[in-house]
Amino acid sequence: MIYTDTRDSCVRSDFRTAVMNGMNAETGGLYIPVEFPKLDKSFLGKNPEPSFRDIAFESAKPFVGNEIPSDDLQAIIADAYPFSAQVVPVDPVSYVLELFHGPTCAFKDFGARFMARVMSYFNRSESDPLHILVATSGDTGSAVGSAFYNVPGLDVTILYPEGKISPLQEKQLSTFTGNVRSLRVAGTFDDCQKLVKTAFTDSQLRGRFRLSSANSINIARLLPQSFYYTYAALVVKHRSPRDNKIDDPAIIFTVPSGNFGNLTSGLIAREMGAPITGFVAATNANRTVPDWIASGEYRPRPSVATLSNAMDVGAPSNYERIKAIYPLEKVRELFASYWLDDEGTMDAIRSCYSRTGYIIDPHGAVAWHAWDDIRRGAMTRLMGGLAGSPNEPGLTPNVPAWAQRVAGKSAVGVILETAHPAKFGETVKEAIGREPSLPDRLEKVMSLPDMSIPMAADYEAFRAWLVANL
């Protein structure tokens, strides 16, 4: 497989180069494949559907080509995934895709564990360590730290915005030792991301250290997240005739979105042949992409703090990839876009619990509210010309190609639950009056000491720290 660059389509790189560089230092662009291979129809048509690991292997194989032999790729996948995604029906036409069954209870485990093992595989012949820099608005850092902890030849520095993530999330980030350390930055996620991106384009720094990324900037974090879209789509396709008597449903994935890596992974799965009809880009008050879809103008802005903090991104990196893959009109055909404020998020946690008994986290709650509103009439009203104001929470004025399937009651929704609700226990308790149960793997981290290092949102200070400590 050949990879190109979102900013220079003449670039040609192999998988190893794309993974180990993270982004193109010369242009600042992000790597994307020049084409999307198709999964074999006989494989996708199996009933019962293939296992998650089988889907992971068949999906990854064309992207790595002959750079990782099949036996080694199978071993990487087996080691990365002692867990799987789980599809949970919550009403006849709504499913929750639980992505929190990995070691850090967040969807980032799927991408981070695959990426760490691929990087370690490629780094075996190198004498110098590979230094991973990653900015996080919540769960990315802990997933990366866990995935890379004690992996030979790899060194990780995590930047997170001080005071803008949940206490449990911070514990997961600030308690690493050894080859993983965290910097608590006096600023926002966008400040953290800017520090990391600036480091990648600093030629003198890159001349001194081998640097790479581990958030959704890196193609090796993005590709494996497509695995669970394909898996869930096939599960729902086979379940739907029994659950809701819809033989050929339009499957709509509603994706809580911040940096838009997760949704971009869904696009990859769809391009490879997964039976996905469309997507709902569900955001909080950081609505840069919904505004772009509605108006055609992309206007990044400073992020604002919300209850769904992992989505607090005002300048999402993967906008570049979405724009490089599709023209705006195609995006409008595939996507509905929806945004929700904190009051709506609390209402969503309450309504999901009261109507279904399912306890959902603040990020999944945004997606739940979006799908619930769309299937209960918001899309039909939009089709009839009753568009709300883009400055008010709700469905933004864009009618996707699949809208009639929702209005005609032949669509089902898959809501991505990206983190265990216990990671946001205080918010959930305030909404429903009880705390979700705390998994053992989260309870253990609460007793560990804080090892994080304070850092100003200043590149020269950050650069000086890297030079002194890497």
C-alpha positions as CSV (number, residue, x, y, z in Angstrom):
1,M,0.0,0.0,0.0
2,I,1.2,3.5,-0.9
3,Y,0.5,6.5,1.3
4,T,0.2,10.1,0.3
5,D,-0.2,13.4,2.2
6,T,-3.2,15.6,2.8
7,R,-1.2,18.6,1.8
8,D,0.8,17.3,-1.1
9,S,-0.7,14.6,-3.2
10,C,2.7,14.0,-4.9
11,V,4.1,12.4,-1.7
12,R,4.5,8.6,-1.9
13,S,5.4,6.7,1.3
14,D,5.2,3.1,2.5
15,F,3.4,2.0,5.7
16,R,6.5,1.9,7.8
17,T,7.4,5.5,7.0
18,A,3.9,6.8,7.6
19,V,3.8,5.0,11.0
20,M,7.2,5.9,12.2
21,N,7.0,9.6,11.1
22,G,3.5,10.2,12.4
23,M,3.0,13.1,10.1
24,N,5.0,14.6,7.2
25,A,7.5,16.9,8.7
26,E,8.1,18.7,5.5
27,T,4.5,19.7,4.9
28,G,2.8,19.3,8.2
29,G,0.3,17.0,6.4
30,L,-1.3,13.8,7.5
31,Y,-0.8,10.4,5.8
32,I,-3.7,8.8,4.0
33,P,-3.7,5.7,1.7
34,V,-3.8,6.6,-2.0
35,E,-6.7,4.1,-2.3
36,F,-9.0,2.1,-0.1
37,P,-9.0,-1.7,-0.7
38,K,-12.2,-3.6,-0.7
39,L,-12.8,-6.6,1.7
40,D,-13.9,-9.7,-0.2
41,K,-17.7,-9.9,-0.5
42,S,-17.7,-13.6,0.5
43,F,-15.9,-12.6,3.8
44,L,-18.4,-9.8,4.5
45,G,-21.3,-12.1,3.7
46,K,-20.5,-14.8,6.2
47,N,-23.3,-15.7,8.6
48,P,-22.6,-15.7,11.4
49,E,-20.3,-12.8,10.9
50,P,-16.5,-13.2,11.2
51,S,-14.9,-12.7,14.6
52,F,-13.5,-9.3,15.6
53,R,-9.9,-10.6,15.3
54,D,-10.6,-12.1,11.8
55,I,-12.0,-8.8,10.7
56,A,-9.0,-7.0,12.1
57,F,-6.6,-9.3,10.2
58,E,-8.4,-9.1,6.9
59,S,-8.8,-5.3,7.2
60,A,-5.2,-4.6,8.2
61,K,-3.6,-6.9,5.7
62,P,-3.9,-4.7,2.6
63,F,-2.8,-1.6,4.4
64,V,0.5,-3.2,5.7
65,G,1.1,-5.1,2.4
66,N,4.3,-7.2,2.5
67,E,5.9,-5.0,5.2
68,I,4.5,-7.2,7.9
69,P,4.2,-10.9,7.0
70,S,0.9,-12.5,7.7
71,D,2.1,-14.7,10.6
72,D,3.6,-11.6,12.3
73,L,0.4,-9.6,11.7
74,Q,-1.7,-12.3,13.2
75,A,0.5,-12.3,16.3
76,I,0.3,-8.5,16.6
77,I,-3.5,-8.7,16.4
78,A,-3.8,-11.5,18.9
79,D,-1.5,-9.7,21.4
80,A,-3.3,-6.3,20.9
81,Y,-6.9,-7.7,21.3
82,P,-7.5,-10.0,24.3
83,F,-10.8,-8.0,24.4
84,S,-13.4,-7.1,21.8
85,A,-16.1,-4.5,21.0
86,Q,-19.6,-5.4,22.2
87,V,-22.9,-4.6,20.5
88,V,-25.7,-4.0,23.0
89,P,-29.3,-3.4,21.9
90,V,-31.1,-0.8,24.0
91,D,-34.4,-0.6,22.0
92,P,-35.6,-2.2,18.8
93,V,-33.8,0.2,16.4
94,S,-30.9,1.4,18.6
95,Y,-27.7,-0.3,19.5
96,V,-24.8,0.8,21.7
97,L,-21.3,-0.2,20.5
98,E,-19.4,-0.6,23.7
99,L,-15.7,0.3,23.1
100,F,-14.6,0.4,26.8
101,H,-13.7,-3.2,27.4
102,G,-9.9,-2.7,27.0
103,P,-7.4,-2.0,29.8
104,T,-8.1,1.8,30.1
105,C,-11.9,1.5,29.5
106,A,-11.9,3.7,26.4
107,F,-12.1,3.2,22.7
108,K,-8.6,4.5,22.2
109,D,-7.3,1.1,23.4
110,F,-8.2,-0.4,20.0
111,G,-6.0,2.0,18.1
112,A,-3.2,2.5,20.7
113,R,-2.5,-1.2,21.3
114,F,-2.3,-2.1,17.6
115,M,-0.1,1.0,17.0
116,A,2.3,0.2,19.8
117,R,3.0,-3.3,18.6
118,V,3.4,-2.2,15.0
119,M,5.9,0.5,16.1
120,S,7.8,-1.9,18.2
121,Y,7.9,-4.4,15.3
122,F,9.3,-1.7,12.9
123,N,11.7,-0.4,15.6
124,R,13.5,-3.7,16.2
125,S,16.4,-2.8,13.9
126,E,17.0,0.7,15.3
127,S,19.7,1.5,17.9
128,D,18.0,4.7,19.1
129,P,14.6,4.9,20.8
130,L,11.6,6.3,19.0
131,H,10.1,9.2,21.0
132,I,6.3,9.4,20.9
133,L,4.7,12.8,21.5
134,V,0.9,12.8,22.1
135,A,-1.6,15.5,23.0
136,T,-4.8,14.3,24.7
137,S,-8.1,15.9,25.6
138,G,-9.1,12.9,27.8
139,D,-8.7,9.2,27.0
140,T,-6.0,9.1,24.3
141,G,-3.1,9.7,26.7
142,S,-4.0,6.9,29.1
143,A,-4.6,4.4,26.3
144,V,-1.3,5.3,24.7
145,G,0.5,5.2,28.0
146,S,-0.9,1.8,28.8
147,A,-0.2,0.4,25.3
148,F,3.4,1.6,25.2
149,Y,4.3,1.1,28.9
150,N,7.6,-1.0,29.1
151,V,7.6,-1.6,25.3
152,P,11.2,-1.9,24.3
153,G,12.7,0.9,22.2
154,L,9.8,3.3,22.6
155,D,9.6,6.4,24.8
156,V,6.3,8.4,25.4
157,T,5.5,11.9,26.4
158,I,1.9,12.8,27.0
159,L,0.6,16.4,27.1
160,Y,-2.8,17.1,28.7
161,P,-4.7,20.3,29.6
162,E,-4.5,20.9,33.3
163,G,-7.9,21.1,35.1
164,K,-9.8,20.2,31.9
165,I,-10.2,16.5,32.2
166,S,-12.0,14.3,34.8
167,P,-10.1,13.4,38.0
168,L,-10.1,9.7,37.1
169,Q,-8.8,10.5,33.6
170,E,-6.0,12.6,35.1
171,K,-5.1,9.7,37.5
172,Q,-4.8,7.4,34.5
173,L,-2.5,9.9,32.8
174,S,-0.4,11.2,35.7
175,T,0.7,7.9,37.4
176,F,2.9,6.4,34.7
177,T,6.6,5.9,35.3
178,G,9.6,4.5,33.4
179,N,9.4,5.1,29.6
180,V,6.1,7.0,29.9
181,R,5.6,10.5,31.4
182,S,2.9,13.1,31.4
183,L,3.1,16.9,31.2
184,R,0.1,18.9,32.5
185,V,-0.1,22.0,30.3
186,A,-1.5,25.3,31.6
187,G,-3.9,25.7,28.6
188,T,-6.4,23.9,26.4
189,F,-6.2,20.7,24.3
190,D,-5.6,22.9,21.3
191,D,-2.5,24.3,23.1
192,C,-1.2,20.8,23.7
193,Q,-1.8,19.8,20.1
194,K,-0.1,22.9,18.8
195,L,3.0,22.1,20.9
196,V,3.2,18.6,19.5
197,K,2.6,19.7,15.9
198,T,5.2,22.4,16.2
199,A,7.7,19.9,17.5
200,F,7.1,17.7,14.5
201,T,7.9,20.6,12.1
202,D,11.0,21.7,14.1
203,S,13.8,20.4,11.8
204,Q,16.5,20.9,14.4
205,L,14.6,18.9,17.0
206,R,13.8,16.2,14.6
207,G,17.5,16.1,13.6
208,R,18.3,15.4,17.3
209,F,15.5,12.9,18.1
210,R,13.4,10.4,16.3
211,L,9.9,11.6,16.8
212,S,6.5,10.2,16.1
213,S,2.8,10.6,17.1
214,A,0.3,8.4,18.8
215,N,-3.0,10.1,18.6
216,S,-5.2,10.0,15.5
217,I,-2.6,12.1,13.6
218,N,-0.9,8.7,13.2
219,I,-2.3,6.4,10.5
220,A,-1.6,3.3,12.7
221,R,-4.0,4.7,15.4
222,L,-6.6,5.4,12.8
223,L,-6.7,2.3,10.7
224,P,-7.4,-0.2,13.6
225,Q,-10.4,1.8,14.7
226,S,-12.1,0.8,11.4
227,F,-12.1,-2.8,12.6
228,Y,-14.9,-2.3,15.1
229,Y,-17.1,-0.4,12.6
230,T,-17.0,-3.3,10.2
231,Y,-17.6,-5.8,13.1
232,A,-20.5,-3.8,14.5
233,A,-22.1,-3.2,11.1
234,L,-22.1,-6.9,10.3
235,V,-23.5,-7.8,13.8
236,V,-26.3,-5.3,13.4
237,K,-27.0,-6.4,9.9
238,H,-27.6,-10.0,11.0
239,R,-29.4,-9.1,14.2
240,S,-31.8,-6.5,12.7
241,P,-34.3,-8.8,11.1
242,R,-34.9,-10.5,14.5
243,D,-34.8,-7.3,16.6
244,N,-36.9,-5.0,14.5
245,K,-38.2,-6.9,11.4
246,I,-36.1,-4.7,9.1
247,D,-34.5,-7.1,6.6
248,D,-32.1,-4.6,4.9
249,P,-31.6,-1.7,7.4
250,A,-29.9,1.5,6.7
251,I,-27.2,1.4,9.4
252,I,-26.4,4.8,10.7
253,F,-23.4,5.2,13.1
254,T,-23.7,8.1,15.5
255,V,-20.2,9.1,16.5
256,P,-19.3,11.4,19.5
257,S,-16.6,13.5,17.8
258,G,-13.8,15.8,18.8
259,N,-10.6,15.4,16.8
260,F,-12.7,13.4,14.2
261,G,-10.2,10.5,14.1
262,N,-12.9,8.0,15.2
263,L,-15.4,9.1,12.5
264,T,-12.6,9.1,9.8
265,S,-12.0,5.4,10.8
266,G,-15.7,4.8,10.1
267,L,-15.3,6.3,6.6
268,I,-12.4,3.9,6.0
269,A,-14.5,0.9,7.0
270,R,-17.3,2.0,4.7
271,E,-14.9,2.5,1.8
272,M,-13.7,-1.1,2.4
273,G,-17.2,-2.4,2.0
274,A,-18.7,-2.5,5.5
275,P,-22.5,-2.2,5.2
276,I,-22.7,1.4,6.6
277,T,-25.2,3.8,5.1
278,G,-24.2,7.0,6.8
279,F,-23.0,8.8,9.9
280,V,-24.1,11.4,12.4
281,A,-21.2,13.7,13.5
282,A,-22.3,14.4,17.1
283,T,-20.3,17.1,18.9
284,N,-20.6,19.3,21.9
285,A,-20.4,23.1,21.9
286,N,-17.1,22.7,20.0
287,R,-19.0,22.6,16.7
288,T,-16.4,23.5,14.1
289,V,-17.2,20.5,11.8
290,P,-21.0,20.8,12.0
291,D,-20.7,24.4,11.1
292,W,-18.5,23.5,8.2
293,I,-21.0,20.9,6.9
294,A,-23.8,23.4,7.3
295,S,-22.1,26.5,5.8
296,G,-19.3,25.2,3.7
297,E,-16.8,27.4,5.6
298,Y,-14.3,25.8,7.9
299,R,-13.6,28.1,10.8
300,P,-11.4,26.6,13.5
301,R,-11.7,28.3,16.9
302,P,-10.4,28.1,20.4
303,S,-11.9,25.1,22.2
304,V,-14.4,25.6,25.1
305,A,-14.6,23.3,28.2
306,T,-17.7,21.0,28.4
307,L,-18.9,17.9,30.3
308,S,-17.8,15.7,27.3
309,N,-14.2,16.9,27.6
310,A,-12.6,14.4,25.2
311,M,-14.5,16.2,22.5
312,D,-13.3,19.7,23.4
313,V,-11.4,20.3,20.2
314,G,-11.8,23.6,18.3
315,A,-9.4,22.7,15.4
316,P,-9.8,19.0,14.7
317,S,-6.8,17.5,12.9
318,N,-8.7,14.9,11.0
319,Y,-10.8,17.6,9.2
320,E,-7.8,17.5,6.8
321,R,-8.3,13.8,6.1
322,I,-12.0,14.0,5.6
323,K,-11.5,16.9,3.2
324,A,-8.8,15.0,1.3
325,I,-11.0,11.8,1.0
326,Y,-14.3,13.5,0.0
327,P,-15.5,16.8,-1.5
328,L,-17.9,18.7,0.7
329,E,-21.0,17.6,-1.3
330,K,-20.1,13.9,-0.6
331,V,-19.6,14.7,3.1
332,R,-23.1,16.3,3.1
333,E,-24.5,13.1,1.5
334,L,-23.0,10.8,4.1
335,F,-23.2,13.0,7.3
336,A,-25.8,14.5,9.4
337,S,-24.3,16.8,11.9
338,Y,-25.6,17.6,15.4
339,W,-24.3,19.5,18.4
340,L,-25.4,19.6,22.1
341,D,-24.7,21.8,25.0
342,D,-24.0,20.7,28.6
343,E,-27.6,21.0,29.7
344,G,-28.6,18.7,26.8
345,T,-25.9,16.3,27.7
346,M,-27.2,15.9,31.2
347,D,-30.7,15.5,29.8
348,A,-29.4,12.8,27.5
349,I,-27.8,10.8,30.3
350,R,-31.1,10.9,32.2
351,S,-33.3,10.1,29.3
352,C,-31.2,7.1,28.1
353,Y,-31.2,5.7,31.7
354,S,-34.9,6.3,32.3
355,R,-36.1,4.9,29.0
356,T,-33.7,2.0,28.5
357,G,-32.0,1.3,31.8
358,Y,-28.6,1.9,30.1
359,I,-26.0,4.1,31.9
360,I,-24.1,6.1,29.3
361,D,-21.2,8.4,29.7
362,P,-21.3,12.1,28.7
363,H,-19.7,11.5,25.3
364,G,-22.0,8.6,24.3
365,A,-24.8,10.7,25.7
366,V,-24.3,13.3,23.0
367,A,-24.5,10.6,20.4
368,W,-27.6,9.0,22.0
369,H,-29.4,12.4,22.1
370,A,-28.5,13.0,18.4
371,W,-29.8,9.6,17.2
372,D,-32.9,9.8,19.4
373,D,-33.8,13.2,18.2
374,I,-33.2,12.3,14.6
375,R,-35.2,9.1,14.6
376,R,-38.1,10.7,16.6
377,G,-38.8,13.5,14.1
378,A,-35.9,15.9,13.8
379,M,-34.8,14.6,10.4
380,T,-38.4,14.5,9.1
381,R,-38.8,18.2,10.2
382,L,-35.5,19.1,8.5
383,M,-36.6,17.4,5.3
384,G,-39.8,19.5,5.5
385,G,-37.9,22.7,5.6
386,L,-38.1,23.3,9.4
387,A,-34.4,23.8,10.0
388,G,-33.3,25.1,13.4
389,S,-30.7,27.7,13.9
390,P,-27.1,26.4,13.6
391,N,-26.4,28.5,16.7
392,E,-28.9,26.5,18.8
393,P,-28.2,22.9,19.9
394,G,-29.7,20.2,17.6
395,L,-29.5,19.0,14.0
396,T,-27.7,21.4,11.8
397,P,-29.3,22.3,8.4
398,N,-28.0,19.5,6.1
399,V,-30.1,16.7,4.7
400,P,-28.0,13.6,4.0
401,A,-28.8,11.1,1.3
402,W,-30.1,8.6,3.8
403,A,-32.6,10.9,5.5
404,Q,-35.6,9.2,3.8
405,R,-34.6,5.9,5.3
406,V,-34.9,7.4,8.7
407,A,-38.3,9.0,7.9
408,G,-39.5,5.7,6.4
409,K,-38.6,3.8,9.5
410,S,-36.1,1.5,7.7
411,A,-33.0,2.7,9.5
412,V,-31.2,1.6,12.7
413,G,-28.7,3.5,14.8
414,V,-25.4,2.4,16.2
415,I,-24.3,4.7,19.1
416,L,-20.6,4.7,19.9
417,E,-20.1,4.5,23.7
418,T,-16.4,5.6,23.8
419,A,-15.6,5.4,27.5
420,H,-16.9,3.6,30.6
421,P,-19.4,5.8,32.4
422,A,-17.4,5.3,35.7
423,K,-14.7,7.6,34.2
424,F,-17.3,10.4,34.6
425,G,-18.9,9.2,37.8
426,E,-19.7,12.6,39.3
427,T,-21.5,13.8,36.2
428,V,-23.4,10.5,35.8
429,K,-24.4,10.6,39.5
430,E,-25.7,14.2,39.2
431,A,-27.8,13.1,36.2
432,I,-29.3,9.9,37.4
433,G,-28.8,9.9,41.1
434,R,-26.4,6.9,41.3
435,E,-22.8,6.3,40.4
436,P,-21.9,3.6,37.8
437,S,-19.9,0.7,39.1
438,L,-16.2,1.1,39.0
439,P,-14.2,-1.6,37.1
440,D,-11.3,-3.1,39.1
441,R,-8.8,-1.8,36.6
442,L,-9.9,1.8,37.2
443,E,-10.2,1.4,41.0
444,K,-6.5,0.3,41.2
445,V,-5.2,3.4,39.5
446,M,-6.8,5.8,42.1
447,S,-4.3,4.8,44.8
448,L,-1.2,5.5,42.6
449,P,0.9,8.7,43.2
450,D,0.7,11.7,40.8
451,M,3.9,11.9,38.7
452,S,2.9,14.6,36.2
453,I,5.2,17.5,35.4
454,P,3.8,21.1,35.0
455,M,4.4,22.8,31.6
456,A,3.6,26.2,30.2
457,A,1.7,26.5,26.9
458,D,4.9,27.8,25.4
459,Y,6.8,26.1,22.6
460,E,10.3,27.2,23.7
461,A,9.7,26.0,27.2
462,F,8.4,22.7,25.9
463,R,11.3,22.3,23.5
464,A,13.8,23.0,26.2
465,W,12.2,20.3,28.4
466,L,12.4,17.8,25.6
467,V,16.1,18.5,24.9
468,A,16.9,18.2,28.6
469,N,14.9,15.1,29.3
470,L,14.6,12.9,26.2
